[in-house]
Amino acid sequence: MSSSPYQISFLLFQISFVVYFLAMAAYIVFFVSQKGHVRQMARKIFFAAGLIHTLNILFRYIEAGHTPITSQHETVSFLAWSIAWSYLSFRWRFTVKNFGTFVSVLIIILMFIAALASREISPLVPALQSWWLPVHASLAIMADGFLALAFIGGIMYLLQEREIKRKRFGLFYSRLPSLDALDKLNHHCLSIGFPLLTLGIITGSVWAKQAWGAYWHWDPKETWSLITWFLYAALVHQRFTVGWRGRPAAIMTIIAFMAVLFTLWGVNLLLGGIHTYAS
Amino acid sequence: MPRDSIVLLGVNHKTTPLEIREKLALADGYEDPLRTLGSLDGLKEYYLLSTCNRVEVLYTTENSGETKNQVLDLLFGNAVSRSDLEKYVYHYEDEEAVEHLMMVASSLDSMIVGEAQILGQLKEAYRYASSQKTSGLVLNKLLHKSFFVAKRVRTETRIGASAVSISYAAVELARKIFGQLDNKTVMLVGAGEMAELAAEHLVGQGVAHVVVANRTLERAVKLARRYNGQAVSLDELIEQLEYVDIIISSTGATGTILSKSDVKPVMRERRNKPLFFIDIAVPRDLDQNINDLDNVYLYDIDDLNNVVEMNKAERDKEAVKAERIVAEETLKFSHWLDGMEVNPTIVELRKMADDICRVELDKTIGKLKDISPKEQKSIEKMASAIVSKMLHNPLQFLKSNNSQCVDRRERINTVRDLFQLEDETDSKRHDS
């Protein structure tokens, strides 16, 4: 049996999937039991999964000969990777109680979707053969990573706020952090994610000028990323000017992230356009 | 030879009214009473605990019947009559005493179950006993064990986790809304005992500013001075909402003093910073619909009571777990005590055998004239090997925990009879 790099990257993908899964299981056990040593374990496993996933992407890069960010499998896996690392970079600065549980669940969902998609490596179409590819695509997906964290924070906010407003304390009241902490999380993730998203769109537009001769084509993907951008711009604007926060901000974050997901997949599946490279 | 009894005598908030407890409390520290107890010959090791909810004395003795009254007379004879002592003082012995101490340490016997203070008080009391060397092998082990149990209860159950009084519940909620409280401002609207208590808790948790609004400004000023705060009149209430974060309302007003439409415009002014209203007035001061506004939370006295009830139910569940831990550790400690009971016999048995061995060796080696040191060594080795092998089974018989059919006490007696250890111990007794 020959060991082509293709198999190595797939093996690494599978291992990271399994290790992420173990991390999620540990995080869920911690969520229910609230035992400190379980969290310690979950963190270590999660970190290991993040490292293995990084190796997976590196090997995939070697196999494909270009940044592995063009097919469905690659983008989703890359999104999961960027969520994992934005979470880890974030944890390093300040902790949000039980955030890891929710993050690991989202990552497992994404890894599952990536596992179902075709792992075929399709040769790069001429339009994509540019160093703009890693710049544009990774900026966009890293932005999505932070926006995904904001989305998770929004869900946690709504869960916690619901229990406090209704005055019935269930599973979440004692386990989730304070509303203030969750709102700060939202603020923090937006203030990183939104500039990255803006940069992603600008680099895309510059690249489009070089590749296709015009900055903007009103291709469905472009249109939807603009819609997404406006949603986040509105949210950020409201936050900074009139002090939008709490529930409305959380709901808006969730809606805007739905737009992100639609831009990422829905457009390719339903609307087509020049951004659709792999079918 | 029966082992020493562990005796615990005491009064607590459950059994004894405050006026008796006050008289029994050791107001002047532990040093003098511990010294006084030292004058009793019957006590071997002893230790005292006195808190606002309990006074307890724990000691080991050979004669628990006699010493009980001596101890009570000595410590409390001057303060309370004999009949009162008989009536109120509880008396636990051995396993029960161990269990009680562990319950106390784990805060399962406290007025507010799960509060953490008692463990510190226990450690403090123990520090006195150990520095005056009134605690020995048994009590040292027992107290350390009970600290350990308290820690286990704290980490393995959630017994101290939830607030079981209204003012604590309010503080906990404030924390869940605001996270940090140290840059927040609390406003008292109207003054009452419960409102002040809640305010005090909030200040204790780091709330920086206090504003007092009252119908009579004079009272407001007086109260504000207590918290280093600011007094305002009731007419400024709505204006003030822009600057405060937590509002505790307890006026005697018959109608509502704030409605939803009063609060709504304020939120824009506040840039939507959260507001937390606590309405502990009956009838209520605040319009219930205020709770519907985004970033505004309103809890009235019933809501807080519900929170407290939920927490109590949760705590009771946790207490069951905690009691299981205590029972487990009590059992372990009893095993250790049983081992203690066997130890003197084991020591004596070994000593007797070694003595015989030594005497016979001396005799034999004295007769053998020219033997090399090496040969002498092997003879000695052989003798002690014979002794060890002979003793192996009797020792196993003593130590084993499994032979339930024969009582440990009985097994000890059997061995003592068989090897005739009885007389010797009566003449010269071992202390430990």
Boltz contact constraints between the chains, C-beta under 6 A:
constraints:
  - contact:
      token1: [A, 167]
      token2: [B, 303]
      max_distance: 6.0
  - contact:
      token1: [A, 178]
      token2: [B, 176]
      max_distance: 6.0
  - contact:
      token1: [A, 178]
      token2: [B, 179]
      max_distance: 6.0
  - contact:
      token1: [A, 179]
      token2: [B, 177]
      max_distance: 6.0
  - contact:
      token1: [A, 180]
      token2: [B, 178]
      max_distance: 6.0
  - contact:
      token1: [A, 180]
      token2: [B, 179]
      max_distance: 6.0
  - contact:
      token1: [A, 181]
      token2: [B, 179]
      max_distance: 6.0
  - contact:
      token1: [A, 243]
      token2: [B, 271]
      max_distance: 6.0
  - contact:
      token1: [A, 243]
      token2: [B, 272]
      max_distance: 6.0
  - contact:
      token1: [A, 245]
      token2: [B, 272]
      max_distance: 6.0
  - contact:
      token1: [A, 246]
      token2: [B, 294]
      max_distance: 6.0
  - contact:
      token1: [A, 246]
      token2: [B, 295]
      max_distance: 6.0
  - contact:
      token1: [A, 247]
      token2: [B, 294]
      max_distance: 6.0
